[in-house]
Amino acid sequence: MAERDLTLKGSSPEVISKRSLSLIGIKNPISSLDLSNRAKSALLAEGIKTVEMLSSKTEKELSLIPNFGKTALTEVKTALAKKNLALRKPHSDLNSILSLDLSNRAKNALGREKIHTIEKLVSKTEKELMWMPNFGKKALEEVKQALAKRGLALKKARPNLDSILSLDISAYSLKILQAEEINTIEKLTGKTKQELMKLPYLSQRALWEIELSLAKRGLYLKDTAIH
């Protein structure tokens, strides 16, 4: 018991014994594996500190880790095999986005928005996905094609004519307006050109795009309305 107390209050990691490490729950650290410093650093950055945690991951899960490529994956598989261990086999979870044929970039972008299942993915519209950081047209096409192979598709946007989503404007312009809580056409037409031009990152071209889209509906900004 004295050794445990000393370990928890100890002054330096060098004096911590193997028994003490076991008492505080640190077993089989990944440092015990024959891995390159690059591979170890990538794993530790993801909170994977032990061999048990590592072997609970699938190849796909590891491939999503930043700076963890095919060479690092081969190192891990070889090192685990020396201990008669292996990475976890993926479950046949067809509802996971990991089961879709998507690039790591697209999967990471979806994961950051906590979109981990196909069920959640198909509840999104194209415009909702395009608002996500680092998710562009190429990633959107990947998603649509991958879902189509399963006979699935993204949600169709509801025709809410008062929403700015119903305007024919770019995702870039939409993001700027929404950042300023201009979510409805009523709010938008209550703004003047000068007020819109003061919005961060709204260009003259974006303003023209907004005006043209409104004009198609017979609508205008506050200072250009026809009385």
N, C-alpha and C positions, 0 to 999 in steps of 0.2 A: 504493500500500500504506500509505503514511503517513497518507493521508486516512482509510482504513478503521480504522487503529489509533486515530486521534483520535476517530472516530465512536463506537467501542465504549467508549472511556474518557472521552468528552467530558463537558463540564460542564453543558450546557444544550441542550434540544431546538431552540432557536431557531437554533443555529449548525450543525445537521446539514443537509448539502446533499442534493439529490435523488439524487445519485450514491451518497452514503453510505446513504441510505434503501434504495436498490436493493440495495446490497451486503449489508445485514443482513436482506433479505427483505421489507421493507415496501413493497409496490407497490400503487398505486391505492387509497389509503385511502378509506373511505366518506365522509370529510370532503370528498372531491372531488365528491361528488354533491350536487345541489340538494335537500337534505332539511331538514325542520324539526329543531330541537334535540331535540324529544321523540322523533322517529323515530330519530335518530342514537343517542341515549342508550339506547333500548330495544335496538337492535342491538348496541351495544358491550357492554351488560350481558350479552348472550348470547355474547360472544366473537367476534362477526361484525365484523371490523376492516377487511376489504378488499372491493373491488367483486367480486373473484373468489369470495370466500367467500359473498357475498350472492347472486350469480347462480347459485350451486350449490344454493340453497334453493328449495323449492316454495312456492306460495301457502299451502297448508295448514300447512306447517312454520312459516312466519312468523306465521300467525294464532294459533299456540299460544304465541307469545312474550308475556309479561306486558306490559301497557300498550302493546300494538301492535295498533291497530284497523284498520278499513277505510280511514280517511283516510291513515294511515301506509302501508298497503299500496299505495294508489293513488299516493302520492308516490314510492314505490320503483319501481313499474312505469313511471311517467312519466320518472323520472330515468334509469333504465336504458335506456329507449327512445331517449333523446337520445344515448346512446353506442352505439346499435345493438345493445343487449344485452337480455336478458330473463331472467326467473326460470326455473328448471329445470322442465320438464314432469314431472308425477308419473308414475312407472312404473305399469304396471297390476299392482301388487303387491296381490293380493287377500288376502294374508296379513297385511297391515299393519293395525293398528287405525285408522290414518288413513283407511282405505277404508270404515270403518263410519260410519253416520249418528249420531254422538254429539256432545254439546255439548263445548265447549272445557274446561269444568270436569271432565267425566268423563274426557276424554282426558288432561288434565294429571294427574289423580289416578292413573290407570293408569300413565302414563309415569314418575311419581315412584317407583312400585313396580317399575319396569323391565319392565312388561308392554307390550311394543311390538308383539307379533304376536297374531293371532287364535288361532293354535295354543296359545300360552301362556295366553291369556284363557280358552279353553274347558277348560283343565286346572284351573281354579279353581272352587270351589263358591260358592254365594251367600253363605254365612257368611264365607268367606275374603275375599271382596270387601268385605263390610260391615265388616270389621275395619280396612280401610284408612282413613287420615286423609282427611277431606273427601270421603268417598264414602258418600252416603246412599241412601235408598230410591228417590229420583227417578233417580239415576244408575244404580242397579241395574236399574230398569225400562227405562231407555234401552238398556242393554247387552243385556238379554234380548230386547227387541223387535228390535234391530239384528241380533242373531245369528239370531233366528227367521226373518228375511227371507232368510237364507242357508241355512235348513234346519239350523241349528246350535243348540246349547244349552250352558249351563254344566254342569260335572261334577256328578253326583249324589253327595251325601255318603254315604260308606260307613257302614253301620249298626254302628259300633263302640260297643257299649253301655257300655263302660267310659270312654269319652271324654266330657268335659263338653259336647262339641259335640252329643251326642245328647239333651241336656236341652232342654226347651222354655222357654228363658230368652232374654232380649234380648241383642243384640250388645253393648250397653253393659255388661251384667253379665259376659258372657263375656270381654270385654277386661280388666276389672278382675281376674277370677280368673286369667287367663293371665299378666297382668303379675306376679302373685305366684307363678307357676309351679304353680298348681293346675290341672292339665290333665286329671286323671282323677277319676272319681266316688269312687274309693277315697280319694284325697287329700282331696276335698271333705267326705266324710262323716267324715273323721278330724278335722275342725275343729269347734269349738264356735261358738255364735252370737256370743259375745263376741269370739272371735278373728276372725271374719269382719267384724264391725262395726268392727274396728280397721283394716281394709283401706282405703287411700285411696279416697275417692269412692264407697264402697259405702253406699248409703242403706238405710233401713229397708224401703222398698218393694222394693228389689232383693233384700234378704234374704228377704222373704215370697215373692217370685217363685221363689227358689232352693228354699226349703222346700216350696212347693207342687209344684214339678216333681219333687223327690225323693220326696215323699209318693205321687205317682202310680205310683212304682215300688216302693212299700213300703219306702222308704229314709228315713233321718233323719240330722240332724246329730248330732255326738257327744253333746251334752248333752241331746238330746231322744229318743235312741234308746230303744225299748221293750225292756225286759229280761224 
